[in-house]
Amino acid sequence: MASFYTGNTGRSTGEHLDFRVWDVAAGKYTDPTRFTDRMRIGDRKLTDVYGVTSGYQPGGRTLHGITKPHHGIDYGTPTGTKVTIDGGQFLTTFDDKSGGGITSQYGITDDDGGKFEILLMHGNDKNKVLSDVARTDGVPSIVVPPSDTDVVVAPETKAAPPNYATMSKAEINTEYDRLRKAGDVFAANKAGHEMHKAYFKK
């Protein structure tokens, strides 16, 4: 379970955590209230330790003279507060340039099988940024060792190039079609010569 360390945007309501929930099926933010018990500070619920500084206001809240929707619930957590999500699959941490700052994203499933994503926003620099934006494919960006909460970036794995000499004619044709259908014209053209030589040696 990866940890999130809260920060301070310095622009809004002081030191706090912004907790939001995205409804995957609906394609929009939803009231995060029913998910707040998933946040943990050690073995305690975050909501038992810190109070709300700004509630969920989809109709809009006014801050610094600007009124706009607030899709999350803000909690008055001091900078560096270590938060974990109970039952959440950690997906990634990204830097939201639109105002959320360093944000961690978790995939969760509710009791009815609904898919949601929890966003913990306004993190500090102790959080390792792993991607440019939120994940949309549900695939985690990291591996979390079972005995630790520190984030370890998963190593990139590259598949070995196909050996056309050991492939049948049908397999060579299939591989060429796959490259073309994937839109990788450069790879298809580059591999085409080797495929052609192997094909006619069969």
N, C-alpha and C positions, 0 to 999 in steps of 0.2 A: 504494500500500500504506500504510494508516494505521498509525501507531505508537501503542503503549500505554506509558504511563509508570507504573512500579510505585510503590507507596506503602507505608504502614505502618499497619495497623489499630490498633496499640497495645494489642491485647487478647490476642494469641495467641502466636505464635512469633517475635515481633520482625519486623524488616524482611523482607518476602518477597513472592513472587509465587505465587498459587494457580492452577495450571493444570488445567482440567477439560475433559472432552469429553462431550457429550450425543449419544446415539444417537437420531437422529430416528425411525427405523422402530420401534425398541423402546420409545421414549418414556421413556428413563431414562439415567442416567449410565453410562458404560462405563470400563473401565481405560484411562487416557490414555497409557499407556507407549508404545504404537506410534506416537503422534502427536508425541512430545516433540521429535523432530528438526526439526519445522517451526518451532520458535521460533528466532529469530535476534537476535543482538546485533551490529549491523553486518553484516559478512560471515561471522561465526562462529556456530556453534550455541550457543545459550544453555547447553545441557548441558555444553559444553566449558569454560564460563567459571564457572558457579555450581553448587554442589552442592545435593543434596536435604536439606531440613531436616525434612520430614515426608512420608512416603509415602502412597500410595493404600491406604486402609484401610476398605473398604466394610462390614466387620464391626464397625467402631467403634474409635475411639481415645479415650483419656481425657485431657482438657485442663481444668485448673482444677477438677478433681473431677467433671466432666461427661463421660459417655461417649456418643458419637454417631458415626455414619458420617462418614468423611472421603473425599469423592468425587474429590478432586484430588491433585496432587503439589505440594508446596511447595518453592520454590527460594529460597535465601538471597540475593536480589537487593537491593542498597542502594536506598533510596528515590530515585526519579527515573531508574531504569534504563530505557532506551528499547528496547522489544521489538517486533519485527514477526513476522508469521506468513507463512511461505513457502507460497504456493499457496492462501491463504485469502481468501475474499471478505468484506471487512469489512461487517458488517450494522449495528451500532449500538454506542453506549456508553450505559449506563444506571446509575443508582444503586440498587444492591440493598440495600434497607433491612433485609433479613433477616440481614445479616451479611457479605455479600460486598463491600459498599462499591462504589466505582466499578468497573464491570465492562465490558470490551469483548467483543463477540461476533462470531465469524467463521464463515461457512459453508464447509464443505469436502466434497469427495467423495473416497472412497478408491479404490484400484485396481480394486475390484469394483463400483464404482458406488454404494456405500452413502453415504448422506447423514449428516453429522455436524456438530455445532457446537462450536467451540472457545470456551471462556470463559477470559479472563484477568482474575483478580479481585484486589482490594485495590489499585486504582490511586490515584494522587494527583490533586490538583486541576488539574494541567496537562492532564488529559484532559477534553475538552469533552463534557458529558452531553447526549445527543441525544434520549433517549426515557425514559419513565417505567419501562418494563420491557423485557425481551428481545424481539426480533422473533420472530414465529411464522409469518410469511408468506414469509420468505427474501428480502424486499425490502430493499436497502440504504437506510440513512437519509441517506447522505452521498455527495458526489462528491469523489473524490480526484484533484487535478490530477496529470498524469503526471510533472511535473518537481518535485513536492514531496511531502512526507509529512504536511504539515499538513492537518487535516481542515477541509473547507469544507461548511457546511450547504447542501444543495440547496434552491434557492428553491421555494416552493410555486407550483404552476401551477393556475389555475382555468379550466375550460372556459367558453367563451362560452355564454351562455344560448341555447337554441334559438330560431330565428326561425320561429314558427308560420305566418307569412304565406307563407313559401316552401316549407313542407312539404305533402305530399299528405295527404288524409284518412287514408289507411292509416298514414302516418308519425306523424300526430298521435295516432291511437288506440294505436299501439305505444308512443309516449313516455308516454302517460298510464298504460298498463298497467305499464310499467317502474317508474314512480314508486310505484304502488300495491303492486306485488309486492316492491319494496324496503322496504316498510313506512314510506315517507315520506309519511304521510297529509297532513301540513301542506303539503308541497311540491306534492302532487297537487291538493289543494284550492285552493291559491293560484294554481297554473298553470292550473287547470281553466277558470277564467273566460276567460283569454286564449285557451286552446285552443278553447273553445266558440265564441267570436267568429270565430276564424280558420276553424274547421271549416265553419261555415254560410255563410261568404263564398265557399267553393269552388264 
